[in-house]
Amino acid sequence: MKGLLIAAILLVSTTLTAQEKVIRPIDVPMSFSGSYGELRHDHFHGGLDWRVGGKTGDPIHSIKSGFVKQVTVSPWGYGNGIYVQHPDGTMSVYGHMSAFTSDIAARIREEQYSRESYSVSLQFSEDEFPVEQGDIIGYVGNTGSSAGPHLHMEVRNSEGVPMNYIALGYYKPQDNLCPTIRRVAFYAYDTLAVPRPYRIHMIQNPSARKEPINLPSESYVAIDAVDLQDGTTGKLAVEQYSVFLDEQRIFNFTLGDIGFEEGRYIKSLVQHGERGADMIKSVVDPANMLSYKTDTLCGGLIRLSDDSLHTLRVEATDEHGNCSAVRLKVRRRGSFNAPAQDTAFNTSNFFWYLPNFINTEGMTFTLPPASLFDNIRVDWKKAGEADPENGIYSPVWKIYGGNAPLQRSGLLKIDHTVPPEKIGKAYVAVPGFGYAGQVDCAKVGWGTYFVAVDEQGPEIRTDRAGNIRVRDAKSGVAEARVLIDGKWHLSMFKRGIVRILDRQTISKGTHGVVVEATDIVGNVSKYEIKMKF
């Protein structure tokens, strides 16, 4: 009996060990241009971006056995993406691929022609496309929202939360380098009933700062830091940010695992309104659902009760424990002038836990409860009158929330003078006539808005290089499709260019090509040319 028990334990141990072992997805030295948890403005990066030497076409291997559960094709996001389900409950995801294996590619192509759509998403059963560890599932590319050839790979646990495969020890890149703290900024609050923060200092290369920094009695700090690893130029994620005042910690944020739903709260974690890389701020908003990852004293505020010199230490630590620190001398000194209030604006106080409204003659803006992370002041005014001769069919309204991030959009309704025969082509526009939303109720954030009418279809032309270009000066292009000899043909529309794909299926010779483009309010244009294939 004892022998059977030991054998069972060894079997379980061996099985778990086998499940935990993974291989690299590509046959190149381990080097990353992006890592888990990087700050990406409106989300945290959920995986690893493997560097590929700037070229496409290298094979991509499944890191573990399993089966292909889903495949997606899109001009944006992951582009050509593949999702492999594993027996241990995890799922590995591979994005920006140039191509899939031939059997998967055939299924995708069949679906694209069936739907007459480039963008598709297919789900597969367990027995359709099984894969063994190391099997080729596709090839490195630059598709979707990608700035250069690379492989985006992430692994999600059984609950769909991305896992940090480096922190968990599955991949062990050489890392003897500490993070770099590139900028440190300080912010104060004005003195109105609902205070608005404003920047008082931006310290570039703070490690070289020797002179004391003058601060008000209450302020907070924001940190721009990146991690570096041996053998890669990638500016990677920092695992932990800490701030100490006279050796007492007033702020600590530890990244850990972050799910997709939680990821949107990055908007409350970073300081908005600054150019360049995102900066983690020490103050914690009341509606920041990532607050459980923070540990603060006085809400992360720097409170100076005297005029003596104090030491502020900022630390950044990577997932391997490498830590860098910047020590700054700070003191309470001087007066700071908040930006002057623009008296041309009306001002409303918005509260994060309440529904909020601007309701004035000709315009209504509604923000549902929990749309904000903190209480804010919203400035608004009528910035211009209607000008139908120039396509503006309502007053121009400006709504400004001081760079405060939104969890969800507000609802905007503007009274207008669009004639009944044109109402189907009306929309809420931004300066330059870009599309912002439907005329009856647009979902918008802070900005300048008015009602416009778009009665012309998109412009379609061929440029000198032979590219088919589509643009719409007003509402914007919603769709562009290609017909060859009267039949729908696979193409992709991205960044204003129509690319005809699947050319190997077109017989040699000259064919009639029609490009149909539709704008957001439904105007259609056609462009007919003869093309030689």
Secondary structure as GFF3:
##gff-version 3
##sequence-region A 1 533
A	DSSP	alpha_helix	2	20	.	.	.	ID=ss1
A	DSSP	beta_strand	32	34	.	.	.	ID=ss2
A	DSSP	beta_strand	48	51	.	.	.	ID=ss3
A	DSSP	beta_strand	59	61	.	.	.	ID=ss4
A	DSSP	beta_strand	66	73	.	.	.	ID=ss5
A	DSSP	beta_strand	80	85	.	.	.	ID=ss6
A	DSSP	beta_strand	91	97	.	.	.	ID=ss7
A	DSSP	beta_strand	99	100	.	.	.	ID=ss8
A	DSSP	alpha_helix	102	115	.	.	.	ID=ss9
A	DSSP	beta_strand	120	123	.	.	.	ID=ss10
A	DSSP	beta_strand	130	131	.	.	.	ID=ss11
A	DSSP	beta_strand	136	139	.	.	.	ID=ss12
A	DSSP	beta_strand	150	156	.	.	.	ID=ss13
A	DSSP	beta_strand	162	163	.	.	.	ID=ss14
A	DSSP	beta_strand	180	189	.	.	.	ID=ss15
A	DSSP	beta_strand	197	204	.	.	.	ID=ss16
A	DSSP	three_ten_helix	206	208	.	.	.	ID=ss17
A	DSSP	beta_strand	213	215	.	.	.	ID=ss18
A	DSSP	beta_strand	218	226	.	.	.	ID=ss19
A	DSSP	beta_strand	240	245	.	.	.	ID=ss20
A	DSSP	beta_strand	248	254	.	.	.	ID=ss21
A	DSSP	alpha_helix	260	263	.	.	.	ID=ss22
A	DSSP	alpha_helix	266	269	.	.	.	ID=ss23
A	DSSP	beta_strand	280	281	.	.	.	ID=ss24
A	DSSP	three_ten_helix	291	293	.	.	.	ID=ss25
A	DSSP	beta_strand	294	296	.	.	.	ID=ss26
A	DSSP	three_ten_helix	298	300	.	.	.	ID=ss27
A	DSSP	beta_strand	302	303	.	.	.	ID=ss28
A	DSSP	beta_strand	310	317	.	.	.	ID=ss29
A	DSSP	beta_strand	323	332	.	.	.	ID=ss30
A	DSSP	beta_strand	346	350	.	.	.	ID=ss31
A	DSSP	beta_strand	356	360	.	.	.	ID=ss32
A	DSSP	beta_strand	363	367	.	.	.	ID=ss33
A	DSSP	beta_strand	376	384	.	.	.	ID=ss34
A	DSSP	three_ten_helix	388	390	.	.	.	ID=ss35
A	DSSP	beta_strand	396	400	.	.	.	ID=ss36
A	DSSP	beta_strand	410	414	.	.	.	ID=ss37
A	DSSP	three_ten_helix	420	425	.	.	.	ID=ss38
A	DSSP	beta_strand	426	430	.	.	.	ID=ss39
A	DSSP	beta_strand	434	438	.	.	.	ID=ss40
A	DSSP	beta_strand	442	444	.	.	.	ID=ss41
A	DSSP	beta_strand	447	453	.	.	.	ID=ss42
A	DSSP	beta_strand	459	462	.	.	.	ID=ss43
A	DSSP	beta_strand	468	471	.	.	.	ID=ss44
A	DSSP	beta_strand	477	484	.	.	.	ID=ss45
A	DSSP	beta_strand	487	489	.	.	.	ID=ss46
A	DSSP	beta_strand	491	494	.	.	.	ID=ss47
A	DSSP	beta_strand	497	500	.	.	.	ID=ss48
A	DSSP	three_ten_helix	503	505	.	.	.	ID=ss49
A	DSSP	beta_strand	510	519	.	.	.	ID=ss50
A	DSSP	beta_strand	524	532	.	.	.	ID=ss51
###
